């Protein structure tokens, strides 16, 4: 029979089950179970790492690695497609001809060419890349951004986790954590004319006096909630209100979203399309103190006519990505900002009958830069037809564990899920030392 010692009194699990309440200890059975779970919980303290901020660039749908970061010019035509290849800044490493600008900054980044998982389904791919877990009907896991918000909280009157232009997928949210750690979505696209962040400014009809009365009322409600038993949903709503008021009151926080403050030459360097303006805004946000910015760009699920689809999307992405890495580096921000370029999975090695490529999870490419990530490094390789890893295979768990490591979070740390169930942030991943600069 399991024995526990609590406040110098010995109790048994069977006895607790029989009486339901632990007498003078004031503990109910649920309290006991929570206490037992916490006693075994892996509670690693998060400490600031090299990455003070993260910009996660997510390419939804599954970008074709063969037609971008990992071309195979010596493979048969039905595998390599019709795109030409170009040399990059690294000897012997080639890119698709659609990526000339990114080819010139490859000496500042790490390219992982052998990322692999086994679930070639959109939801499963997104879930793994955001959480490190396969999807489960029993529990909703928190995304990387929400974990960062949970561990470190907001900074400089700005939300810890912002999605540009909005939350790209339900799996990019807070999962089993409180909604207080969910992402702040802009509500509009920074590439649009008249871009403005929702709720950042009070409506014109709401004057200062009305704002003051509203805050006084909110304060009374907060006091009541604090006196009552813990109500997670109410407390989460309260945290959002407090954060919103801080943002509205802070000129510096509001200015972080104002792209008009950028010089025309900088805007031109990024490109005025969706990719450019989203990445430029991401740079402004991390510069102002946001811990985690997740942005999405494009639609990469090219089952049909992949060549024109890529030709319409990749050049704009190439323009913006090269500008972002260069701009961060020139400003000294790349030392403390981790940039990740990820996608759901890759595409099939062989061109299909519709001149497209289908889902392929066995191998694809991911790019990392900044915050202690090696410069000018290519990790791993795929085989002749980009069908499977040849060397250096990495799982999404390995990637996320490494990213967490650079942020200062131990991925083995357990967070408390509903039912007093401790769950590791990422289970079974490893820190990939080969991706990191020598310390």
N, C-alpha and C positions, 0 to 999 in steps of 0.2 A: 504494500500500500504506500502511495506517495505521501511524504511528510513535508510540511513547510513550517518554517519558524517565522512568525510575524509578531513584532513587538514583544519578544521573549515568551510568547505563548505558542504552544504546539497545537496544531489543528490538523485534521485529516481531510482529504478531499471527500471521503464518504460522509464524514460528519457534517461537512458544509452542505452537501447535497441533501442530507436528511433535515437539517434545521432551516435551510434557506437563507438565514442571516447569521453572521458571525458575531453574535452576542455583543459583548462590550466593545469589540473592535469597531463596530459601526459599519461593517462591510457586508454588502449583499453578495450573492453568488456572482453576478456579473462583475462586481468590483474585484472579487478574488481572481476571476479569470483574466481580467485586464492586468492585475498586478502580476500574475504568473507570466503572462505574455511579455510584459515589460521586463521582468527579471531575466528573461532569456534573450531579449532583443539585442541585436548588434547595433550599438549606438555610437557610431564614429562621429567625432566632432568635425563639422565642415569648417575649413579654414581657407581664406583667399588663396587661390593658386595663380599661375601666370596669366590665366584668362580672367580679366576683370569683367569682360563682356563677351557675348557671343552673337554673331550674325549667322543665322541658319538660313541658307538659300535652298528652298525645296522645289524640285521640278516635278510636278504631279503627272502621273500617267506612265512614267517609265521612260527615261531618255535612252536612246540607242547609243551604247558605248562604241559600237563599231563605226558609227558615222560622226563621232565627236572626239572623245578622248583616247580611244583605243582602236584606230583603224588597222585593217589587215590587208595591205596592198598586195601581198603575195598569195592571198587566198583566191579560190575560183571566183569568177564574176558574180555568181549567184549568192555568194557570201559577202563579198566586200561592197557590193552596191556600185553606184555610179559616181560617187564623190571622189575628188582628187585629195591627195595628202600633201602636207607641208611640213618642213622641219620646224622644230621648236628651239628655244634657247638652250636646251640640254642636248648634247650630241647623241645621236642615235634614237631619239624620241620624236615621233611624228604625231601630228594631230590631223583632223579633217581640215580641209581648206576653208571651211566655214568659221574657223577659230583663229584667225591670224593675230589678233591682239592678245588673246589669252596665251598663245604660243610664246609671246615675247616676255611673259611674266612667270613662266614655268620655273625659273630659277628662284622664285620667291615662295613657292608653295610645295606641298607634297601631294602627289597624285597616287591614289590607291586603285590599281587596275584589277584586283582580284577579290572584290567584295562579293559575298555569296550567301544566299539563303535558299529555301526550298519551296516557298509559297508564292507562286506566280499569280496571285490574286490582288486586285487593287487594295482592298481594305486590309488584307494581311500584310502587304508590302508597306503601306503607310504606317500601320500599327507598329511593325517591327522597327522601322527607321525612327519613329518618334519616341518609342518606349523601351525598346530592347526585348519586348515580349511578343509572342504570337497572340492574336486575339483570343479572348476567352468569354464564353457566355456567362460565367460566374462572377467576373470582376472586371472593372474598368481601370486600367493602369494609367498613372499620370504621365504626361509627356515630359520631355527633358526641360522645356521652358518652365513648366509648372513646378517641377522639382527644384529648379534654381530659385524660383520665387519663394518656395517653401523654406529653403535653407538660408536664404540671404535677405529676402524682403526688398522693399522699394528703396530707391536712393535718389537724392536730389529732387524730391517731390514728384518723381515720375514713376509710373508702374514698373515693376520688376520685369514683366513679361508682356511684350507688345507684338501683335501680329499685323503684318502689312500685306494687303489692305484690311484683311479681316481673318478670323480663324479659318485656315484652309480646309480643315477636316475635323470631324468630331474627335478623332484620336489625338489631335494636337492640344487637347484640353487638360483639365485638372484630374480626371480619372476619379479615384477614390479619395483624393485629397479634398479639402474644403474648396468651395467655389471661389473663396477669397484668393486662391492661387491660380485661378484661370487667367487666360490672356485678355489684354485690353485690345479690342479691335478698333481700327480707325473709323470705320463706317463709310469711308470713301477712298478712292484711289488717288495717290499723290500725282499720278500722270494726268488726271482730269483737270480741265479748266475750273477755277474757283474751288480748288481742293480746300476742304476745311475739316478738322477733326470733330466728330459728333460730340456734343455735350461739353466741349472744351470752353465754350463761352456761354454764359447764361442767355436765355432769350431776351430780346430787346425790351419786352414789356416787364421784365423782372428787374426792379431797381435795387439799389443797395439796401434800402430799408427792408424790402421783402426778403432779400437774401438773409439778412440778419435775423429776421423773425423765423425763417425756415430753419436756420442753424440752431436757434434757441429751442425750437420744438424738437429737432433731431436730438439735441443734447438731453432733453427730458426723456425721450424714448430710450436713448442709450443707457441712461441711468437705471431705468426700469429693467431693461434687458440684462444689465450687469448684475442686478440684484436677484434675478430669477435663475432657475437652473439653466445650464448651458443649452443654448439653442443655436446649433451650428449655422443653419441657414440665415437666421437673423443677424448673427455676428458677421457672416460673410457679406451680407448686404450693407451692414454698417461700415465695414472696412472699405467697400467700394465708395460709399458716400464720402467718407473722410478723405480718401485718396482723390476723389473728384474735386473736392473743395480745395485741397492743397494745390492741385494742378491749376485750377482757375485763379487762385491767389498768387501763384508764382510766375512772374514775368519770364524768368529763365526757362521754366518748364514749358510754358506756352511757346516760347521762341524756338524750342527744339523742333517743333513740328512745322515751322514756317520756312518753306523752301525759297520764298522770295528773298530771304537774307543771303542766299548763295550768289556768288558772282556769276554772270552769264558764261564766263569761260569754264567754270566748274560744271555748270549744268550741261554745257555742250560736251564736255569731256565724258560725262556719263551717258549722254544721249537723252532726248526728251521723251522717249517712249516709256512704256510701263516698267520695263526692266531697269532702265536708268534712273527714273524718279524714285522707284521703290528702294533701290540700293543707295541712292544719295540720301534719302530720308533715313535709312537704316544707319548710315554713317553719322548723320546728325544726332540720332537718338543715342547711340552708344557714346558719342562724344559728350553728350549732356549727362550721361550717367545711367541709362537703361541697361539692365544686366543682360537681357536676352531679347533679341529681335528675330522673329521668324517671318520670312517673306516667301511668297511663292511667285513663280512666273511661268507662263506658257501652258500648253496642253500637249503632252508628249506621247499620247497613246496612239501612235501612228500605225494602225493596222492596214491602212490604205495609202498609197502614193506618198511614201515616207520622204522621198527626196524633196519635193516642193514644200512639204510641211516643215522640214528642217530648214530649208532655205529661207522660209518666212519668219522663223523664230530665232535660229542660232546667231545670226549676225548681230541682232539687237542685244541678245544675252552676252555675246562675246565682248561687245563694246562696253557694256556696263560692268561686267565682272572684272575686266582688266583695269578699268578706271577705279573701281572700288579698292582693289588690292593695292594699286599704285598710290591712290589718295591716302589710304590708311597708313601705308608705309612712309610716305612723304611727311605726314603729320606726326609720326612717331606713335601712332595708335595701334599699329600692327603688333607691337610688342606686347600689348595687353588685350587685344581683341582677337578672338578665335573666329575665323570664317570657315563655315562648312558648306559645301555644295553637294547635296544628296538628292536621291530620287527613289522611287519605289522598288525598282528592279531594272534589268536591262531588256533587250529585245532579242528575238530569235536570231541565231546565226545566219540562217538562210532567208533570203527575200521570198515572201510568199507570192501566191498567184495574183494578189491585188497590188503588187509592187510595194508592199509594206512589210513590217516586221511585227510579230506577235509577242506576247509576254514571255519573259525568260529570266528566271531568278537565279540561275546557276552561277552567273558571273556578270558583274557590271562595275562601273567606275564611280569613285567619290573623290572629291578634292578637299583638302584642308590647308589652312594657312594661318600663320600668326600665333602669338601666345605660346611660344616654346615648341611649335611644330617645325620640323626640319625644313630648311629651304633647299630647293633644287633637288628633290628626292622623288623617285618613282618606286613605290612599294608594290611588289608582286607583279605577276603577269598572267595573261590568259593564253590559251593554246592558239594554234595557227588560224582557227576559224572563230575565235572569241566565243567558244562554246562552254568552256569551263576553266577554272583556275589552273594554271601551270605551276606557279610558285606563289608563296606568300598569301594564301587564302585568309580572308578576314570575315567574320560574321558581324551582323549589326550589333550584337552584344559587345564584341570587341571594340568596335568603333565608339559606341556610346560610353563604355567603361573608360576608354582613353580620353574622350571629351570631358567626362565628369572629372577625371583625374586632373586635367589641366585647369578646370574651374575650381578645384579644391574640394570636391565631393568624393567620398569613397563610395563606389557603386555597390559595395556589399552592405552598406548601411541599410537598416530595416526601418521602414516607415509604417505607421499604424493604419491599417485598413479597417473598414467596418467590421464589427464583431471582435474587436481587440485582436486582430490578426496581423502580426508583423510580417512584412514582405520586403525583400531586398529590392533596392532601387533597380538594379540590373542583376540578374542571376546567371552566373556561369561565364561572364565575360572576363577578359584580361586586358591589362594596360599594355598596349603594343609599343614597347620601348623603341622599336626601330623607327617609329614615326616621330620621335621626339629628339630635339637637340640635346647633345651631350651636356650634362650638368657639371 
